[in-house]
């Protein structure tokens, strides 16, 4: 590796989506991520220091994506976030469970099938 090169952070994660308004309804409406840019084929949402991009162009460019991808959202309480999202209609793939000795996780998918999870302390029961 060159001494002049170092990756310092992940700035953005881009997800290919088939229906941008439907994806925005989920990520902005259900998950509560603020939109920073909205165009006909692209939306950018703020998630802490990382930008989450929703792009219809990515679906056209890679209709058969190989490999698995997961976007992990940090939360204060996995149990509280699980309850709130489930009551908003999110269907989880699993109940909250330990992922590490101190952190818990619960997985779900968006309308395009992207694997998403909430991750953090268990929180209240």
N, C-alpha and C positions, 0 to 999 in steps of 0.2 A: 504494500500500500504506500502511496506517495505521502510524504510528509506535508505536502500542500493540500491534502484532501482529507476531510473528515465530515461525516454526516453528523449533524448536530441535533436534528429533530425530525419528526414527521409533521409536515405542514398541512397536508391534505390527504384525504382518502376519497377516491372517485368511485362511485357505484353506477353501473349501467342500469337504467330503468326503462321499461316499456311505455309507461303512462306517467308523465311528469306531474300532472295535477293530482293523480291518485297518490303518487309517492310523496308529494308535498303535504297532502292531507295527513299522511301518516307521520312523517318526520317533523313537520311544523305543528300540525294540529294535535296529534296523539302524544308524541315525544316531547313537544315543546321547544324544539330547536329554532332559534331566530334565523330568518332568511336575511342574508346580506346582499344577494344578487339573484335576480329572477329574469331569465330570458326565455324565449320560446322553447329551446331545447336543453336548457341548463339552469340549475339552481344551485347556489352555494349557501350553506347553513353554518352557523357558528356553533362549535362544540368545544368550549374551553380554548386551548391554543391550537386546535386542529380544525381545519375547514372540512366539512363533509360536502362533497359534490355529488349531485344527482344529474346524470347526463344520459339523454336518449342517444347521443352519438356513440357512446361506449357500447351500447347494445348492437348497433349496426356494425361497428368496427370489430367486435369479437362476439359473434352470436353463439359460439361454442367455446365457452371459457373452460380451460382445464385447471384443476387444482381447487382447493378449498380456501375460502376467505371468511373471516369473521370480524365484525366490527364490535368492539367492546366498549360499552358506555360505563364510566365510573359513576357510582351512586353512593350516597351517604348510608343508605340502608337497603340491602337487597330485598328484604321482606316487605318493607314499606313501598318500594318502587314496584315490586311484583304485584302487590295488592292494587295499587293505583292504576297500573297499566292493564291488568286483567279486568278491572272494572270499566276501563275505557275500550274494551273489546280486543285487546291483544291476547292471542292464543299462544301460551307458552309450550315449549317442547318438553320441559321438565319443571318440577317444583324447585325452589331454591335449594341448593346443596353446597357443601363445602368444596372449594376448589384448591385451597391452600390451608395451612393451619389457622390463618387469620381472615381469609377472604372467602366470600360465597359467590355463587354464580347462578343465573337462570337464563336459558336460551329461548329465543323466539325468531320468527322470520318476518320479513316485510312482504308486500304483495308480489315482488319480483323474485322471492325465494332467497334473498340474501340472509345469511346466518348472522344474527345479532345477539348480544347478551348484555345483561346488567351485571356489574361486578363491584364488589366492595364488602364492607362489614355486614354481618348478618342483620344487625339491627334488632328492633323489637320483634317479638314473636307473634 
